[in-house]
C-alpha cells in the first residue's frame, strides 16, 4: 500500500479526507517547535522575570521547563492515539466529549490567535525605537504580509525558512554566551561565577517564583503547536503519532537548556536585579555591559526578527490549522476549512489570522493585555489536556500504566494549576469573559447549525 493510501486510510478512520500535503519529518517538527518557542525568548522579558523572581531567573525557567515537560508528555500520549490536526481541540473532543473539545479549542484560540499580534507588536516596537522615522504600522504591515505569504505558499517553505532562522538565532545566542562568559571570567561590572541565580536561600519564596513562572511560561508556548501539523507529517498512523510525540517531548529540554544558560550568564553579569533602568530593555543593558554597543544592537535586532518573523510565522501556521480543524467539524464557519488548490494550505484561515493581528494591534491593544490573555488561554487549555489523558486512558480504556496515564498528568495538573493561580486578576477576568463568549456562541450554533454540535 502506498504512503498516500495509508495516510488516506488513517484520516478516513477519523472521518476525514487527507487534504493537507504530507511533507514534514521529525527534524522539521522539532525545528518548528524550537522556532515557535524562540531560543532567545528571554531577551525580551528578562527584566520583568528578574524583578519578580528577585534575580533567580534560571530557577524560574527550570520550574517552567518541568511543568511544560509533563504537559508535553500528555500531548505525546494523545498525539499517538489521535494523529490528526487540531491539537488540544481534537484531543479533548475525542478524549472527553465534543463540548469540552470545543472549549479546549476555544481557549487555545485565545492563545494562538492573539500570539501573532503580540509578537508583531513587540517586534515593531523594538524596530521603531531603533529607526524612529518608520512608524510601528509600517513594521506591522510588513511582518503580516511576509508571514501570510510564506504560510500560504506551503508548509515546506515555512519549514525551510525555519531552518535558516533557527540557525541565526542560535548563532546570536552563542555569541552572547561567549562574550558573556568572558565578561564574567574578567569580572566586568563585578561579575563572578555563582549559583545564586539558580537558588538564593535568602530571597527564595515559592509563591513569588510561581508568579514569575506565569510570565516566563510565555517563552515555552509553542511546543504544543507541533501537534497542529500532524496531518502534514509523512508516515503511517502509528508512525506519525510517535514522530509528533517525540518532537514535542524533545523540544522542551532543548529550548529549556538554552533559556537557563542565557539567563544564568545574564544574572552573573548584573547580579543586582534592581539596578536596571528599564525592565523592557534589561537584557540589552546586560549585553552592553558584557560586550558594548555592538552586542546590544545584535540582541535587539535578533529579538525583533525572531519574534516578528520566525515566531509569528509558525504561530500563524499553527492557528490556521486549528481554525481549519474546527471549521471542517462545523464548529466554525466552513469557509475557514478551504484548502488552496495548488499549495494545499488552509489559506483562508491564514489570511484571517493576519487580518485579525492587524486589527488588534492597530486598535491600540497593549503588550501587557495581550500577554495576559495568551497565558490564560494556554494554561487553561493545558489543564484540560491533562484531564483528557486521565479520562481517555484511565477511565475509558482502563489502562494500568498509571505512571504515564495518571501520575504524570496529575503532576502536570498541579504545576500548571499553580502557575494558573498565579496569573493576574486582569488575565482571569478577560479570560472568563472569553469563555462566556464561547458559551453564547456554542448555544447559537446548537440552535441554528445543528450539524456542528450534537445534543
N, C-alpha and C positions, 0 to 999 in steps of 0.2 A: 504494500500500500504506500502511495506517495505521501510526502510530508503534507502537501496541500489537503489530500483526502483525510489524513489523520487529524489535522487541525480542524477541518470541517466537521468531522465526527465528534470531536471534543466540544465544539460550540453547539452542535445540534443536541448534545446531551443536556445542555443548559437552556435549550430553547431558542438559540440564536444562530445567525449565519456568520461565517467568518468574513468580515468586511474589511478589517484593517490589515495592512500589509505586514507580514511577519518577516522581520529582517534584523532583529536585535539578538545579541548573545549576552552571556554573563558579564563580560567586561563593559559592554555598552550600558547595562543596567547599573553596575557598580559605579561607573564614572558619572552616570546620570544622577545617582543618589548623592555622590560626593559633591558634584556641582551644585545641586539643589541646596545642600547644607552650607556651601561656601567654606572652603578650607581656611579662609581668612575672615570669617564672620565676626569673631571677637573684636576686630579692628574698629568696627562701627559702634559697638555698645559697651566697650571695655570700661569706660568711665562710670557708667551707671552701675554696672555689676560690681566694680571695685568699691564704689561708695557704699552700697548696701551691704556687701559681704565683709566690709572692713578689711579689704585688701586680700581676702582669701579667694581670689577669682579661680585659680586652678582647682580648688576643692569644689567650688560651685559647679564647674564643668565636669568634674569627676562624678559628682552626685547626679547631674543631669544625664551623663553618659550611662550610668547604671539604670536609671529609670527608663531611658529610651531603649536600652538593650533588652529589657524584659518586654517592652512593648513591641520591639522588633521580633522577638520570639513568637509573640501572639500573631503578628502579621504573617510570619513564615508558616505557622501551623495552618492558618486559614487559606493562604495562597496555594498550599498543596492540595487542598480538597476543593477549592473553588477557583480554578485557574482562569478567571475572566476579569475584564476591566471593571472599574467601578470602586476598587479599594474597599474601604470600610462600609460603604453603601451596599455593595454586593454581598459582602461577608455577613453583615448583620441581617440583611434581608433573607438570606438562606440559612443562617445560623440561629436566628431567633424567629422573626416574622417580618412581613413586608412593611408594617407600620414603624417598627423600631429601625428597620433598614432605611426607611425614608428619612427619619430624624437623624440617623447617623450621617446619611448623605447630606442632609440639610446643614448639619453642624460643620462637616468638613468643607462644605461650600463656603461657609463663613471664613474658614481658614484660607482655602486656596484662592477664592475669587477676590479676596482683599489683599492677599500676599503680593501679587504683582504690583498693585498700586502702591503698597508700602515700599517695595524695592525701588520702584521708579522714583518715588518721592525722595527717598534717602540719597539716591544717586544724583538726581537733578539738583538737589540742594548742595551737595558737595561740589559738583562741577560749576554751579552758578557762583559759588564762593571763590572758586579759582579763576573763573572767567566771567566777571560781573556783567560784561557787555551783552552776553547771551542770557535771555530770561529763562526761568525754570521751564516755562511752557515749551520752549524750543527743545530742550533735552527730553521732556516728557513725550512729546510727539515723535521725536527721533527714536527713542527707545521702543515705543509701542509699534511703530512702523517696521523697524528692523526685526523685532522678535515675532510679530504676527506673520510677516512674510516668510521667515525661516520655518516657522511651525507649519504653515500651510504647505510649503514645498515638500515636506516629508520628514518623518522621524529620523531617517538616515542622515539628513542634513543637520538636524538638531544634534544627533549623536556625534557627527564629525566636528561640529562647532564646539561641542562639549570637550572633546579630547584636546583641542588646541587651548581652550580657555583654562581648563584644569591644570594643564602644564604650566601656563603662565602664572597662575595663582600660586602654585607650589614653588616656582622659581622665586617669586616675591617673598613668600614665606621663608624659604631657605636663606635668602639674603638678609632678612630681618633677624633670623635666629643666629646667623653667623656674626653679623655686626653686633647684635645684642649681647651674645655671649662674650665677645671680645671686650665690649664695654664693661661687662661685669668683672671679667678677669683683670681688667685695668683699673677697676674701682672708680669708674667715671660716675660722678654725682653721688659718690659714697656707696655705690653698688657693691654687693658681695653675695656669694653663693649662700642660699638659705632655704630651709624647708618651711619657713613661716608662711609663705604664700599658700602652701598646701594645708598647713594646720598651725594655727596660732592659739594656744591654750587660753591666753588672757582675753582674746577677742571672740572666741568661739561661742556661737549661740545658734542652735539648730533652727529655731523659728525664723531668725533673721536670714540665715543662709538659704532657707527654702523660699523666702521672698525673692532673693537674688536668683535662685534657680528658676522661678516662674518667669523671670525676664530672660535669663540665659538659654532657656529651653527653646526660644525662638531660633537660636542658631542650629538646633538639631532638627527642626521641622524640615521635612523633605525626604527623609529615608523612606517614609511611608508611600511617597509618590511613585516609588519603583513599582508598586503593585498595580498602578493605573496603566502600566504598559504591558501587562500580562498577555493581552491578545496580539501584541506585536513581537513576541518572543518566538524564536524558531524552536521547534521540537514537538514532542507528543504531550498528551495531557499530564502524565506523571512527571515527565522531564521538565516541562515548562514550570510547573508549580515548584519543583525543587530548585530550579535555577533562580526563580524570583525570590524564594525564601532565603537562599544562600546569599544573594546580593544584598538583601535587606539587612540580614544579621551582620554581615561583614562590614557594611558601610558605617555602622555606629562606632566600633573601636578605631577604625582607620581615621575617621574625622575627629573622634574624641581625643585621640593622642595628639593630633595637630593643635586642637584647641588648648589642651592643657600645656603643651610645650610653649606656645607663643605667649600665653598669659602668665606663665611662670617666669619666663625671661623678662617680660614687661614689668612684673611686680618686683623683681630684683633690681631692675634699673631705677625704678621710682618706688621705693618701699612705702613712702608716705602718701597714702591714697587720698589724703585731704588737701594735697598741695596743687591739684590740677586747677587751672584757671577756668576751663570749660569742659564739663563732662562729655559733651558731644565730640570734643577733639582730644580727649585724654590720651588715646593711643598714639595719635600723631605727635603729641608733646613728648611721649616716650621715645618715639622714633627719632625726633630731632635731637634729643639729648644723647641718644646712642650713636647716631651717625651723621647728624647735621641736616640741613635743609633738603638735601637731595633724597635722603631716606624718607623724610616726612612727605615729600612730594610723591615719591613712588607709592607709599602706602595709601595716600589719599586717592590717587588715580586708580590704583588696583582695587580699592574698596568700591569706588564708583562704578567701574566697569564690571566687577564681579557681581555686584548686586543688580545693576541696571541691565546688563546683557545676559550673563551666564545664569544667574539665579532666576531672574524674571523669565528667561527663555524656557527653562524647564518647568517653572511654576505655571506658566500659561499652557504648556503642553499637558500638564497633569490635570488641571481643572477642566480643560476642554474634553478630556477623556471621561471625567466623572459626569459632566453635563451630557455627553454622548450616551453614557450608560444609563443614566436616569431617564433621558428622553426616549430611548428605544423601549423602555418599560412603561412609557406614557406617564411617568411621574412629573415630567417637564414637557413643554411643547415639543412635538415630534420633529419640528424643523431643526432642532439642535442635534438631532441624530443624523443629519445629512452628511454623507461622505463625498469628498471631492472625487469625481470620476477618474481623474488622471493620477493625482497624488495619493489617493486612498487615506486621506486625513479628515478628521471632523472639522472642516474649515468654517462652518457657520458658528459653531461653538467657539472656535479660536478667535474669530473676528469679534464675537460678542464680548469675550473676556477683555480684549484690547479696548473696546469702546467703554466698557464699564470702568476700567482702570483710568481712562482719561476723564470720565465724568466725575469719579470720586475725587481725584487729585485736583482737577480744575475747579471743583466745587468748594475747595478750601478745607478739606479734611486734614487733620494734623497727624503727625507721625505717632504720637502717644496714643491717640484714639484708635488708629489702625492696628498698632501693635497689640493693644489690649484685646481687641476683638479677634484678631488672628489667634492669639494664645487661648482664648476662651473656647473658640471653635475646635481647635486641635485637641486640647486636653480633655474636653468633654467627649469628643469622638473616641479618644483613646480609652476612656473609661468604658464606653460601650463595647469597644473591641475586646477588652479582657473578659467582659461578661459574656460576649458571644462565644469565645473559646470554651469557657466553662459550660455554657448551656449546650453547645453543639456536641462536644466530646464527652463530657461527664454525664450530663442529664439525658441527652438524646441517644448517644452511641454507647453509653455505659462503659466508657473507657476506663481501664485500670492503670493507665500510665499517668498516675497522679502528679508526678513531677512536672511533666510537660503541660498537662491539660488542667491542672488545678493549682499547684504550689506556685509555679512561675507566674501565671496570670494574676493570682492573688497578690503576690509581691509587687507586680506591676500596678495593680489597682491601688495599693497602699501608697507607693511612691508618687504616682500620677495624681492620686487623690489629695495628697499632702500639698503638692505643687498647685493643684486647682484651688484649694482652700486659701492659698497664699496670694491668689490673684486679687487685684484691687477691686473696690466696690463698683467702680465705673464699668469695668470689664464685665462683671456679673450682671449688672443692670442692663447694659446694652445686649449682652448675650441672651438673657432670658427674654428680652424684647424680640430678638431674632427668632427664638423658639416659638414665641407667641404668634409671630407672623407665619411661621411654618405650620402651626396647628390650624390657623384660619385657612391657609392655602390647601392643606390636606382635606379639610371639611368641604371646601368648594369643589375640589377635584372629585371627591366621593359623590357629591350631589350631581355634578354636571358632566363628569368624564369618568364614568364607572369602569372604563376599560383600563384605567391607570391604577385603580385601587379596588380591591375586593372587599366585601363586607367583613 
